[in-house]
Amino acid sequence: MKDDTQPGKSSTVDSPSRMTTDARFEALESRLAFQDDWLETLDRLVREQATELERLTRANSLLRTRLSEQRQAIDELGGEMPQPEDELPPHY
């Protein structure tokens, strides 16, 4: 005959393996939260850099346009722009 009166494992008492599993799960949750925060920070920085890159690209384009206009104005006046190799260094 089978004896069902023996005490089984109680669900209210944590076994060592259960505590280890809970601790590992909490550690993983903590790491995930940290990684989520870090990912949001990196995402924000990438968006800021993209905005700055767009601004610098527009400024570069504007400066190139102005430089081209100045070169055309100098050519129309018949002047020649001095070349860097034609200029003497300041110590001569």
N, C-alpha and C positions, 0 to 999 in steps of 0.2 A: 504494500500500500504506500502511496506517495504522501509525504508529510508536507503540507503547505503552510505550516505554522512557523517555519523558520523566517527570521527577518530578512527581507531583501534590502537592496540598496535604497536608501532614502533619496528622494529627489531634492530635499531641502539642504542636504549636506554636500558641499563641494568636494569632489575628490581632487587630488593633486593634479591629475591630468586635465580636469575641467578648469582649474584655476590657471593652469599654464595656457590653455586654449583661450580663456577669457583675456588674459594678459597679452597674449599675442594678437588677439583681435583688436584690443584697445590700442596697441602699438601701431597696428596697421591703419586703424582709423585716424590716429594722430598723424601718421606720415601722410596719409591721403589729404587731410585737411591742410597740412603744411605745403604739400605739392600743389593743391588747388590755389592757395594764396600766392605761391611763387609763380604759378602759371598766369594768374591774373596780373601780377606785377610785370612779368615779362611781356604780356600782351599789351599792357598800357604803354610800356617803354617802346615797343615796336611801332605802335600807332603814333606816338610822339615823334619818333625818328622818321617815320614815313611822312608826316606833316612837315617836318623840318627839311627833309630831302626835297619835297615838292617846292617849298619856299625857295630853297637854294637853287633849284633847277630854273625856276622862273626868274630869279635875280640874275643867274648866269646868262640866260637867254636875253634878258633886257640889256645887260652889259655888252654882250656880243653885238646886239643890234646897234647900240650907241657907238661902239668902237667902229663898226662898219660905216656908220653915218659920218663919223669924224674923218675916217680915211677918205671917203668920197669927197667931203668938203675940202680937205687938203689937196686932193688931186684936182678938183675944180679950180682951186686958186693957183694951181701950177707949182705948188711947193712940193718939196720932197721931204719925206720924213727921214730924220737921221737914223742910220743903222747903228746898232750897238757896237759893231766892230769899228765904226768910224769915230766914235767918241773916245777921248783919252781918259784914262783913269785920273782921279783927283790928285794923285801925288806927282804927276808930270807937270 
